[in-house]
Every structure is written in C-alpha cells, then in structure tokens.
Amino acid sequence: MTAAFIIEGDACTDWPATVAEFNRVFASCWKGHPWTGNFDSLNDLLTWINGGIGPCDIYWKHAAHARTSLGYPATAAWLSDKFHSAPVGSQAAKEWQKELTHAGKQKGPTLFARVLELMQAHEHLEVALG
C-alpha cells in the first residue's frame, strides 16, 4: 500500500513555519525525532518516511505559496543566521558568506529548492506540487 502525505503550502509562511508543517505532516514517521530545520537531519528523516521503502506519495499543496515564502529573502535571512553563528574567519563562515552573497543577488538555491531537491533525491518518495 502506498503511503500518502499532504503538505499545506499555505502553512509554509517562513522557515520556522515550514519546519513545523513538516513535523505535523510526518510526525507519525519521525516518532519522537522532530526536524529542527537542519538539512542533514531532514535528509536522514526523509528515509524514515514509510520505512524508507516505497512507494510514498507526497503532495505539496499550494506549493507556489511556499516557493514564494521560502524564496530569496527567506533564504538570505537563513544564511545570515548561519553566517553569524559560525566562528569568525572559519571556513564555514566563508562558505555561508559566499552563499549569502549569491542569495542577495537572487542566485543559488532557495530554501524551497533545497527542501524539494532533498525530497526528490529519495527514490521511495514521489513528490507532486499543486
């Protein structure tokens, strides 16, 4: 049997709200391990959906709203937080600064694109945008 989940794109008004929406939708899969907004942990958590064995359908309703809310302004704010939390002069700080500069020029992946790319990389997940 195919598992099915619906992400409410209208609920994805900013990054914290998107994290909360994913935790709401996938709580039954992530039992006691909520997503904190870290992309490495999201990649791990996505393997737990339907036990990592397919198939699993995910419908991201109102994805255009989420795409806008998680566009370059939200991405730049998220990258700025990453940059300011990295040790001064560290390689991480340099990488975050580079990505932040790109986001300021509306280049590079947005938060929406990063999440979608991670989801689509999992073979057991079929993602549809609505």
N, C-alpha and C positions, 0 to 999 in steps of 0.2 A: 504494500500500500504506500502511496506517495504521501509524504507529509507536506502540509501547505501552511504558509505563514503570510500575513499581510502586514506590511509596514505602512503606517499612516504618514505620508509625506507632509501633510499639513501640521503634524506634531513636531516636525523637524525644523523648528524656528531658529535654532542656533546649535552650536556644538553640544553643550550640555543637554539640551532637549533631545537631540538626536541620540546621544548615548542612552538617555532614559527610555526613549522609544524602542531602541534595540533591546534593552534589558526587559522591557514589558513584553515585547513580541517573543523573545527567545528564552524567557525565564524558565520554562519547562525543560529546555535543553541544557541550560547553563546552571542548573540546580546549585544554588549557593555560591556561584562564581560569577558575580555580575561584572560586566565590562566597565572599565574605568576610563575608556577613551584612548587607550594606548593601542596603536595599530598592530604591534606584535602580538598582544594578547587577543585582539579581535581575530587575527588570523588563526590562532590556536582555538578560540571559542567556536569559530565557524566550523571546525572539524567535528565538533560535538553535536551539531545540528543533525538530527536523525541518525545519530551514532556514527556519523562520518561515512555512512554507506547510503547510496542514493536509492531512489531519487528523492529530491526535495524541491518543491516549488516555492519561490519567494516572489510575491507580487508587491512592488513598491508603488503604492497608490499615490497619486498627486506628486510624482517624482519631480516634476518641473518646479514645484514649490520648494522642495528640498534642495534641488540643484541651485536655485537662486539663493536660498538661505545659507547654503554651505559653499557659496561661491568665493570669489577672491577676497572680499572684505573679511569674511569669517576665517578664511584660510590665513590671511595676513595676521589677524589677531591671534590665532592659534600658534602660528610660527613665532610671533613676537614673544608669547609666553614661553615657548621652548627656548628661544634665544636668551631671554633674560634669566631663565633658570639654569642655563649651562654655565659651567665655570668660565670666568673671563679668560679669553685668549686660548681656550681649548679648541681642539679640532671640531668637537660637537658645536661649539658656539660659531665657529667659522662656517660650518655646513648650514646651520639654522639661518645665519645671516644671509648666506647666498640664496637659500630658498625664499627667505623673506623678501629680498630684493626682487627676485623673479615674480613673486606673487604681487608685489606692488606695481609691477609692470603688466599684470594680468597674464603671466606666463607660468608654465608648470602646472602640475595637477592641483585641483581644488580639493577640499575635504570631501565633497561629494564624489569626485572622480576617484579618490583614493579608496573610499569605502566600497564603491561599486567594483573597482578593479579587484580588490581583495575577495569580494563575494564571487565574482565571475571566475576567479582562479581555482575555485573549488569545484571539482568535477561533479560532485554529488548535488550541487546546488544549481537550479535553473532559475535565473533571475529575470523577471519581466518588469518593465517600467510602464506605469499607467498615468 
